[in-house]
Amino acid sequence: MQSLTVVQHIKRHNIVLKRELGEGAFGKVFLAECYNLYPEQDKILVAVKTLKDASDNARKDFHREAELLTNLQHEHIVKFYGVCVEGDPLIMVFEYMKHGDLNKFLR
């Protein structure tokens, strides 16, 4: 039996890009401020991953990844907050890790 996954949608006007952190095969990653994510906090720093290819297949993969990440919540895994699908580029919003990814941190 398959469970229904509800991916949180974040409004584009609540995401303010601050600077580019890097670029991968599928798009760029930015440091951003996200407003109104939690009622008790006005804003938090987040990492946003953008999707540069907006083909139908890329969009399907994006939505599948978002559903998977929504179900994959663990204290030792970067938190996935949700997506912004209003306009382009499509955006995934993650917890910001100030020391970068584990691979970069260990070097």
C-alpha positions, 0 to 999 in steps of 0.5 A, a space after each residue: 500500500 502506497 502512502 500519500 506524500 504531501 510536499 510543502 509548497 513555499 511561495 517564491 516571494 518568501 525566498 530571497 537569494 543571497 549568494 551562489 554556493 555552487 553549481 551541479 549538473 542539474 542547476 545552481 545552489 544558493 544561500 537564501 533567506 526563507 520567510 514564514 517557514 515557521 510561525 515562531 521565526 520570521 526568517 531562516 537561512 536555507 540552501 536552495 537548489 534550482 533546476 535549470 532544465 525544465 523539460 517534462 522529464 526533468 520536472 517529473 524527476 524533480 517532483 519524485 525527488 521532492 516526494 522522496 525527500 519529504 519522506 526521508 526525515 532523520 536527524 543525521 540527514 539535511 532537512 528538506 523543507 519543500 519546493 517552490 514551483 511558481 514560475 521558473 526555475 523550480 526550487 527545492 529548499 533545504 536546511 543550510 549547513 554553514 560548514 558545507 556538505 560532509 565531503 567538503 567538510 572532511 577535506 
